[in-house]
Amino acid sequence: MELRHWHEYSQNLEAGFKDRAKTSIGLFIDSFQSSDEIGRWVHAYLTRLPLDCDRIRHEIFAELVYPTLVRWRSAGNPKGAFWLGRLYQNLLHVGDPGTHRTDFLKESFRLAPKDEDIRRFLLKFMLEDFDLLDHEWPSGLIATIDKKSELLEDVCFVRRIDLEGEYTARWDELEKRIRSNENWLWLD
């Protein structure tokens, strides 16, 4: 790998030279000699991303990160599914993921239940999913009985991973809403 191309990319991007940055990132990607070298770089790169980062440059994701995460996931490495969930916005641009971001995190959590980063992100994403559900609630939630059962299972699961009990009142409210039949538009 030619790190000088990475530095050129960073400098060009910072200076606002988008075409030069694109050329530099292409040269950087092409400079890798093996998938092991890519894997080491991807690991170092991902561990330096800010906690609120949910998207990275497309070329980096599509050419380096995504193939590495798929390999990690196939090998049973929990960080593969973890990062696919965290970088879900990128995943949407390389094709239909077929898996929801929260499901990636659940998979990762099953593989590494003591990993605090995985637990915290899973809790955050499930809370966001429930917030979306709340957004739909006033007009009605279109669902099947299976969906209602699935939501109740998710509330039960998220209570277990909310170790601090920070959202207990939230889970109580959600469970009460889900168990009621108000604002459910049932499909047969």
Buried (B, 14 or more C-beta within 10 A) or exposed (E): BEEEBBEBBBEBBEEEBEEBBBBBBBBBBEBBEEEEEBBBBBBEBBEEBEEEEBBBBEBBBBBBBBBBBEBBBEEEBBBBBBBBBBBBEBBEEEEEBEBEBBBBBBBBBEBBEEBEEBBBBBBBBBBEBBEEBBEEBEEEBEBEEEBBEEBBEBBEBBBEBBEEEEBEEBBEBBBEBBEEEEEBEEEE
